[in-house]
Amino acid sequence: MCFTEKGKRLSYNYFYDVIILAGGLSKRFGSDKCCFKINSKTLLERIVEQFDNPIVVSRSPREISRGILIIEKGDYLGPVKGVKEGLKYVKRDKVFITGCDFPFLSKNVADYLCSKDFDIVITINEELQPLLGCYSSKLLRENINKVKRLIDLLKYSNQTYLVGTNELLRADPMLCSLINVNSITDLILRPIRIKSISKIIIDNIYNTISI
């Protein structure tokens, strides 16, 4: 199962901050994705409860059980604008960034990604997942105004680690954290069958890792 109502409480994050983007348009979902409930718990709350003090960036008021709620003003300009808003409240050297797209995220995955000493650490299955990644706060502050998409930050990173599904099994044996919810049909939980290997990019040179 990818979700349970009761279980062992995970330890709080302490060496990285967390930004949860909750202001998307949810066009394919058909309604506000973050407010959709599974077993009386919203997709947003499922992510929020994994962390001790997340920074939630939204375009409208939200009920959250913990953390800081930031209301994003002005026109919707995608995830980059939300990250800019959340970055004002980041205090630690690393920040894990995610959104309501990944409601079955395990904190173990965030811990695992942020434990690696790279400018950017993001997951990869069929494609790169910039909203399931850990970033250097310094890199973000220096370059976030230069990009229109989070994925474009890779060209400003001296060291990037792409974590494949084979390696991610260490932190999430069922790979539930990779379930990307864009429509209601995506909530019909299916096993992640894509097998990808990890890669390190240093100065734009790819190196495959046998993990």
C-alpha positions as CSV (number, residue, x, y, z in Angstrom):
1,M,0.0,0.0,0.0
2,C,1.2,3.5,-0.8
3,F,-0.7,5.1,2.0
4,T,-1.9,4.3,5.5
5,E,-3.8,6.3,8.2
6,K,-1.6,5.1,11.0
7,G,2.0,4.2,11.1
8,K,5.4,4.9,12.7
9,R,6.1,8.6,12.9
10,L,9.2,9.6,10.9
11,S,11.9,11.7,12.4
12,Y,11.7,15.4,11.7
13,N,13.8,17.0,9.0
14,Y,16.7,19.1,10.5
15,F,19.3,19.6,7.8
16,Y,17.2,21.0,5.0
17,D,14.1,23.1,4.5
18,V,11.1,22.1,2.5
19,I,9.1,24.1,0.0
20,I,5.7,22.6,-1.0
21,L,4.1,24.3,-4.1
22,A,0.3,24.3,-3.8
23,G,-0.7,26.9,-6.3
24,G,-0.9,25.1,-9.6
25,L,-3.9,25.4,-11.9
26,S,-4.8,21.7,-11.8
27,K,-6.2,21.9,-15.4
28,R,-5.9,18.2,-16.1
29,F,-7.3,17.2,-12.7
30,G,-10.4,19.3,-13.2
31,S,-10.6,20.8,-9.7
32,D,-8.1,22.0,-7.0
33,K,-5.8,19.0,-6.8
34,C,-4.4,20.0,-3.4
35,C,-7.8,19.9,-1.8
36,F,-8.8,16.4,-3.1
37,K,-9.2,14.0,-0.3
38,I,-8.2,10.4,0.1
39,N,-9.6,8.8,3.3
40,S,-10.6,12.2,4.6
41,K,-7.1,13.7,4.1
42,T,-6.2,16.1,1.4
43,L,-3.3,15.5,-1.0
44,L,-1.6,18.6,0.4
45,E,-1.9,17.5,4.0
46,R,-0.4,14.1,3.1
47,I,2.7,15.9,2.1
48,V,2.7,18.5,4.8
49,E,2.5,15.9,7.6
50,Q,5.8,14.3,6.5
51,F,7.8,17.4,7.6
52,D,8.1,19.5,10.8
53,N,8.0,23.0,9.4
54,P,7.3,23.1,5.6
55,I,7.0,26.3,3.7
56,V,3.7,26.0,1.7
57,V,3.3,28.4,-1.2
58,S,-0.3,28.8,-2.4
59,R,-2.4,31.2,-4.4
60,S,-5.3,30.9,-2.0
61,P,-5.7,30.3,1.7
62,R,-5.2,26.7,2.8
63,E,-5.6,24.7,6.0
64,I,-2.3,23.2,7.1
65,S,-1.5,21.4,10.3
66,R,2.0,22.7,10.6
67,G,4.5,25.0,8.8
68,I,4.3,28.4,7.1
69,L,1.7,29.3,4.6
70,I,2.7,31.9,1.9
71,I,0.1,33.4,-0.3
72,E,1.5,34.1,-3.8
73,K,0.2,37.3,-5.4
74,G,-0.1,38.4,-9.0
75,D,-0.4,36.3,-12.1
76,Y,0.3,32.6,-12.1
77,L,3.8,32.1,-13.6
78,G,4.5,28.5,-12.7
79,P,6.6,26.7,-10.1
80,V,9.6,29.1,-10.4
81,K,7.6,32.0,-9.0
82,G,6.4,29.9,-6.1
83,V,10.0,28.9,-5.3
84,K,11.0,32.5,-5.3
85,E,8.4,33.3,-2.7
86,G,9.3,30.3,-0.6
87,L,13.0,31.0,-0.8
88,K,12.5,34.1,1.3
89,Y,11.8,31.9,4.3
90,V,14.6,29.3,3.7
91,K,17.3,29.3,6.4
92,R,19.2,26.1,5.8
93,D,21.8,25.3,3.1
94,K,19.5,22.9,1.3
95,V,15.9,22.9,0.3
96,F,13.7,20.0,-0.8
97,I,11.1,21.2,-3.3
98,T,7.9,19.3,-4.2
99,G,4.2,19.8,-4.8
100,C,0.7,18.3,-4.7
101,D,1.7,16.2,-7.7
102,F,3.4,13.7,-5.4
103,P,0.9,13.0,-2.6
104,F,2.5,9.7,-1.6
105,L,5.9,11.2,-1.0
106,S,7.9,9.6,1.8
107,K,10.1,11.7,4.0
108,N,12.7,8.9,3.6
109,V,13.1,10.0,0.0
110,A,13.6,13.6,0.9
111,D,16.1,12.6,3.5
112,Y,18.0,10.4,1.0
113,L,18.1,13.0,-1.7
114,C,19.2,15.8,0.6
115,S,21.9,13.6,2.2
116,K,23.9,13.8,-1.0
117,D,26.5,16.6,-1.4
118,F,25.5,18.1,-4.8
119,D,24.1,21.4,-6.0
120,I,21.0,19.6,-7.3
121,V,19.7,16.1,-6.6
122,I,16.6,15.1,-8.5
123,T,14.8,11.9,-9.3
124,I,14.5,10.4,-12.8
125,N,12.2,7.7,-14.1
126,E,10.8,8.3,-17.6
127,E,11.9,11.9,-17.3
128,L,13.5,14.2,-14.8
129,Q,11.4,15.3,-11.9
130,P,12.4,18.7,-10.7
131,L,9.5,18.8,-8.2
132,L,11.0,15.8,-6.5
133,G,14.4,17.1,-5.7
134,C,16.9,18.8,-3.3
135,Y,18.6,22.0,-4.2
136,S,21.4,24.1,-2.8
137,S,19.9,27.2,-1.4
138,K,22.9,29.2,-2.6
139,L,22.4,27.9,-6.1
140,L,18.7,28.9,-6.0
141,R,19.3,32.4,-4.7
142,E,22.0,33.1,-7.3
143,N,20.1,31.7,-10.3
144,I,16.4,31.5,-9.8
145,N,15.8,34.8,-11.5
146,K,17.7,33.6,-14.6
147,V,15.3,30.7,-15.4
148,K,11.7,30.2,-16.4
149,R,11.6,26.5,-15.5
150,L,13.1,24.7,-12.5
151,I,14.8,22.2,-14.9
152,D,16.7,25.0,-16.4
153,L,18.7,25.3,-13.2
154,L,20.7,22.3,-14.2
155,K,22.8,24.4,-16.5
156,Y,23.9,26.5,-13.5
157,S,24.8,23.5,-11.4
158,N,28.4,22.4,-11.2
159,Q,27.4,19.1,-9.7
160,T,24.1,17.4,-10.3
161,Y,23.0,13.9,-9.2
162,L,20.1,12.2,-11.0
163,V,18.7,9.5,-8.8
164,G,17.3,6.5,-10.8
165,T,14.6,4.2,-9.7
166,N,17.0,1.4,-9.0
167,E,18.8,3.5,-6.4
168,L,15.6,5.1,-5.0
169,L,14.4,1.6,-3.9
170,R,16.7,2.0,-1.0
171,A,14.6,4.8,0.4
172,D,11.2,3.8,-1.0
173,P,10.8,0.1,-1.7
174,M,7.5,0.5,-3.5
175,L,8.5,3.7,-5.2
176,C,5.2,5.3,-4.2
177,S,6.9,8.7,-3.9
178,L,7.3,8.7,-7.7
179,I,3.5,8.5,-8.4
180,N,2.8,11.8,-10.2
181,V,-0.8,12.8,-10.0
182,N,-2.0,15.0,-12.8
183,S,-5.5,13.6,-13.2
184,I,-7.9,11.6,-11.0
185,T,-7.1,8.4,-12.9
186,D,-3.5,8.7,-11.7
187,L,-4.9,8.0,-8.2
188,I,-5.5,4.4,-9.3
189,L,-2.2,3.3,-7.8
190,R,0.0,1.4,-10.2
191,P,3.5,0.1,-9.5
192,I,6.3,2.1,-11.0
193,R,7.8,-0.2,-13.6
194,I,10.3,2.2,-15.2
195,K,13.9,1.1,-14.4
196,S,16.4,3.9,-14.6
197,I,20.0,4.2,-13.4
198,S,21.5,7.0,-11.5
199,K,23.8,9.6,-13.2
200,I,26.2,12.3,-12.0
201,I,26.7,15.4,-14.1
202,I,29.9,17.4,-13.4
203,D,30.6,20.4,-15.6
204,N,28.0,19.1,-18.1
205,I,29.7,15.7,-18.4
206,Y,27.4,12.7,-17.7
207,N,28.7,9.8,-15.7
208,T,26.6,6.7,-15.2
209,I,26.6,5.0,-11.8
210,S,26.0,1.3,-11.3
211,I,23.5,1.5,-8.6
